[in-house]
Amino acid sequence: MTEEHDKDRLFVTALARGLTVLSAFRSGESGLSNQELARRTGLPKSTVSRLTHTLTQLGYLSHEADSGFYRLGLAVLELGSVVLASYDVRRAAAPLMREFALAHNVSVSLAMRDGSDMVYLETCRSAARVSVQLTVGSRVPVATTAIGRACYAGLGATERMRLDEELARRYGGNWPPIKNRLDAALQQCRELGYTSSFGEFVPEVMAIGVPLPSPIPGQPPMSLNASGPAALFTAERFERDIAPALQQMARRIAPGAA
């Protein structure tokens, strides 16, 4: 919660705290204790205990009596499925992404921005032994990933300026060099129609990203990426072979894509 929230008379702090607890869970974890949830959220343990009890009663958490740990409940899954179903572009993109992943032996993902992160809406993994192990709902940073930089490049000037302010708060003293790389990615996208992140986010992974304007009015812009292991791909091969093919697929999904 921020000072702006404190001044907002319509802002419901109790609800925000409950959602903060739900947001503390991460993909691949078996469960979290109240103590760990308190550490991650910064909330008092007594507050967390009341929140987890309430969320369990409502089905948003499930409680393991033996360990005392909490997991996300089925009510969260139901909400998630409703969210995913609301993005019609997934239905058009998924079969093309599967075809692309098999044809080029890369992993392909579709994501949209949430604050200074990108959230994966769809992903198709390649058959390569080493690939980015991300799934639907995974979050990656805007600033250091190809898919995030592509989204950044696809924003309008005003929205990009607001995002710059958010990124500056997130990265603090590290922001100036990150901003320089984002500016370079923006120029790259204007000139070539794609962005890249070769070993920056994950050292052994090569990735290319392209902006994807929403083909559905009212839905936010998204972006696509293709990634593969550095052991199998060079930057030159990605730029020569994968980037043009990814741009072509983006145009099939959204005719206004670069």
VEXMI-794180 format. One line per 3 residues: number of its first residue (from 1); their letters; for each residue x, y, z of C-alpha. Coordinates in Angstrom, 3 decimals, padded with zeros to 6 digits. Layout:
! residues N
NUM) a) X:Y:Z  ...
This chain:
! residues 258
1) mte) 000.000:000.000:000.000  001.208:003.506:-000.818  000.613:007.024:000.484
4) ehd) -001.778:007.563:-002.433  -003.844:004.610:-001.213  -003.898:006.045:002.311
7) kdr) -005.399:009.266:000.937  -007.971:007.444:-001.193  -011.253:007.332:000.780
10) lfv) -012.626:004.598:-001.492  -009.601:002.341:-001.036  -010.415:-000.726:001.116
13) tal) -007.243:-001.582:003.007  -008.513:-004.916:004.363  -009.320:-006.128:000.854
16) arg) -005.943:-004.943:-000.424  -004.184:-006.881:002.338  -006.072:-010.052:001.455
19) ltv) -005.096:-009.698:-002.184  -001.508:-009.039:-001.137  -001.497:-012.389:000.653
22) lsa) -002.792:-014.154:-002.467  -000.148:-012.410:-004.564  002.632:-013.735:-002.328
25) frs) 002.304:-017.254:-003.740  004.667:-018.205:-006.561  004.628:-020.880:-009.198
28) ges) 006.144:-024.209:-008.201  005.852:-023.793:-004.433  004.270:-026.530:-002.357
31) gls) 002.779:-024.223:000.251  003.485:-021.305:002.567  003.203:-020.833:006.308
34) nqe) 001.719:-017.767:007.979  005.227:-016.811:009.041  006.525:-016.892:005.467
37) lar) 003.475:-015.009:004.205  004.080:-012.336:006.840  007.706:-012.047:005.737
40) rtg) 006.788:-011.705:002.063  003.929:-009.266:002.527  005.357:-007.183:005.357
43) lpk) 002.107:-007.600:007.281  001.957:-008.544:010.985  001.673:-012.284:011.523
46) stv) -001.558:-011.830:013.509  -003.072:-009.982:010.534  -001.881:-012.660:008.145
49) srl) -003.417:-015.366:010.348  -006.828:-013.691:010.184  -006.539:-013.155:006.454
52) tht) -005.534:-016.740:005.686  -008.393:-018.024:007.846  -010.898:-015.849:005.979
55) ltq) -009.470:-016.713:002.561  -009.608:-020.413:003.437  -013.244:-020.133:004.460
58) lgy) -014.012:-018.517:001.099  -012.106:-021.130:-000.915  -009.284:-018.870:-002.078
61) lsh) -006.787:-020.798:000.048  -006.625:-024.397:001.182  -005.048:-025.383:004.500
64) ead) -002.951:-028.481:005.163  -003.651:-029.502:008.748  -000.483:-031.611:009.147
67) sgf) 002.023:-029.017:007.960  000.020:-025.865:008.677  000.877:-024.621:005.185
70) yrl) -001.501:-022.843:002.835  -001.958:-023.294:-000.897  -003.983:-021.306:-003.398
73) gla) -007.521:-022.696:-003.513  -009.818:-023.674:-006.345  -011.643:-020.337:-006.186
76) vle) -008.437:-018.700:-007.448  -008.261:-021.211:-010.290  -011.836:-020.397:-011.228
79) lgs) -011.052:-016.667:-011.335  -007.912:-017.347:-013.356  -009.810:-019.353:-015.946
82) vvl) -012.324:-016.517:-016.301  -009.484:-014.032:-016.834  -007.784:-016.185:-019.469
85) asy) -011.047:-016.823:-021.302  -011.626:-013.069:-021.571  -008.566:-012.666:-023.819
88) dvr) -009.862:-013.908:-027.141  -006.466:-013.474:-028.781  -005.259:-016.617:-026.967
91) raa) -007.604:-018.786:-029.013  -006.219:-017.387:-032.253  -002.610:-017.451:-031.088
94) apl) -002.338:-020.876:-029.415  -002.437:-023.134:-032.518  -000.057:-020.847:-034.412
97) mre) 002.312:-020.795:-031.452  002.328:-024.600:-031.211  003.062:-024.855:-034.927
100) fal) 005.856:-022.280:-034.623  007.488:-023.982:-031.626  007.600:-027.338:-033.420
103) ahn) 008.803:-025.903:-036.722  011.648:-023.840:-035.234  012.484:-025.849:-032.089
106) vsv) 011.997:-022.801:-029.851  009.651:-021.909:-027.018  007.005:-019.310:-027.843
109) sla) 005.067:-017.190:-025.353  002.314:-014.582:-025.331  002.241:-012.057:-022.485
112) mrd) 000.699:-008.795:-021.371  002.024:-006.136:-019.020  001.082:-005.867:-015.363
115) gsd) 002.927:-002.922:-013.861  006.661:-003.409:-014.399  006.270:-007.122:-015.127
118) mvy) 004.962:-009.223:-017.979  002.460:-012.002:-017.199  002.372:-015.049:-019.457
121) let) -001.040:-015.805:-020.980  000.044:-018.679:-023.211  003.270:-020.581:-023.753
124) crs) 004.355:-023.442:-025.995  007.636:-025.117:-025.161  010.090:-026.468:-027.663
127) aar) 011.455:-029.990:-027.664  014.922:-028.659:-026.794  016.324:-030.078:-023.569
130) vsv) 017.192:-026.642:-022.252  014.429:-024.078:-022.490  012.867:-021.377:-020.353
133) qlt) 010.634:-023.187:-017.883  007.833:-020.645:-017.663  004.113:-021.396:-017.616
136) vgs) 000.826:-019.524:-017.871  000.753:-016.987:-015.037  004.551:-016.700:-014.765
139) rvp) 005.918:-013.197:-014.354  009.081:-011.770:-015.909  010.427:-008.198:-015.808
142) vat) 009.632:-005.742:-018.580  013.084:-004.171:-018.578  015.415:-007.123:-019.138
145) tai) 013.410:-009.568:-021.268  012.744:-009.598:-024.991  009.008:-009.985:-024.457
148) gra) 008.975:-007.087:-021.997  011.051:-004.822:-024.217  008.741:-005.588:-027.146
151) cya) 005.763:-004.528:-025.048  007.646:-001.399:-023.968  008.369:-000.525:-027.579
154) glg) 004.714:-000.994:-028.508  003.426:001.507:-025.949  002.416:005.056:-026.771
157) ate) 004.706:007.847:-025.609  002.546:008.878:-022.644  002.097:005.341:-021.344
160) rmr) 005.797:004.636:-021.845  006.658:007.711:-019.778  004.428:006.499:-016.933
163) lde) 006.077:003.088:-017.108  009.517:004.740:-016.979  008.519:006.357:-013.675
166) ela) 007.402:002.993:-012.296  010.590:001.292:-013.452  012.723:004.062:-011.935
169) rry) 011.080:003.427:-008.557  011.629:-000.315:-008.911  015.308:-000.210:-009.890
172) ggn) 016.483:002.868:-007.982  020.166:003.569:-008.606  020.337:000.823:-011.242
175) wpp) 017.735:002.564:-013.398  019.992:004.748:-015.645  021.813:001.838:-017.382
178) ikn) 018.538:-000.118:-017.607  016.876:002.908:-019.196  019.709:003.090:-021.732
181) rld) 019.114:-000.531:-022.725  015.375:000.081:-023.013  016.017:003.084:-025.253
184) aal) 018.253:000.895:-027.406  015.511:-001.749:-027.551  012.979:000.892:-028.583
187) qqc) 015.246:002.019:-031.410  015.879:-001.599:-032.414  012.152:-002.257:-032.619
190) rel) 011.545:000.882:-034.685  014.257:-000.102:-037.145  013.899:-003.889:-037.263
193) gyt) 010.446:-004.633:-035.834  011.695:-006.753:-032.931  013.611:-006.587:-029.638
196) ssf) 016.192:-008.977:-028.271  017.624:-010.249:-025.012  020.581:-012.516:-025.619
199) gef) 021.669:-013.979:-022.309  020.605:-010.965:-020.244  017.604:-012.351:-018.364
202) vpe) 018.841:-015.946:-018.251  022.512:-016.346:-019.280  022.015:-019.493:-021.374
205) vma) 018.866:-018.315:-023.160  018.487:-016.368:-026.404  015.209:-014.528:-027.044
208) igv) 013.493:-012.295:-029.589  010.284:-010.343:-028.918  007.719:-008.536:-031.084
211) plp) 004.873:-006.181:-030.083  001.362:-007.499:-030.613  -001.404:-004.888:-030.792
214) spi) -004.669:-006.320:-029.572  -006.945:-007.449:-032.412  -009.906:-007.063:-030.034
217) pgq) -011.080:-003.506:-029.205  -010.702:-002.721:-025.512  -008.080:-005.361:-024.789
220) ppm) -004.551:-004.212:-023.901  -001.557:-004.582:-026.222  000.524:-007.703:-025.742
223) sln) 003.771:-009.116:-027.034  005.206:-012.398:-028.266  008.617:-013.932:-027.837
226) asg) 010.595:-016.886:-029.103  013.399:-018.291:-026.973  015.905:-021.092:-027.173
229) paa) 019.089:-022.360:-025.530  022.359:-020.638:-026.397  023.879:-024.079:-026.901
232) lft) 021.705:-024.519:-029.997  021.182:-020.957:-031.225  023.402:-017.992:-031.963
235) aer) 022.236:-014.394:-031.934  022.823:-014.271:-035.688  020.561:-017.268:-036.287
238) fer) 017.815:-015.758:-034.146  017.997:-012.491:-036.027  018.219:-014.126:-039.461
241) dia) 015.699:-016.973:-039.117  013.531:-016.633:-035.999  012.805:-012.890:-035.974
244) pal) 011.221:-012.702:-039.458  009.160:-015.831:-038.804  007.959:-014.466:-035.442
247) qqm) 006.979:-011.176:-037.078  005.031:-013.074:-039.718  003.182:-015.071:-037.053
250) arr) 002.382:-011.854:-035.159  000.806:-010.408:-038.312  -001.343:-013.544:-038.681
253) iap) -002.606:-013.083:-035.117  -002.992:-009.299:-035.251  -002.841:-007.698:-038.709
256) gaa) -001.550:-004.437:-037.223  001.608:-006.059:-035.843  005.034:-004.947:-037.094
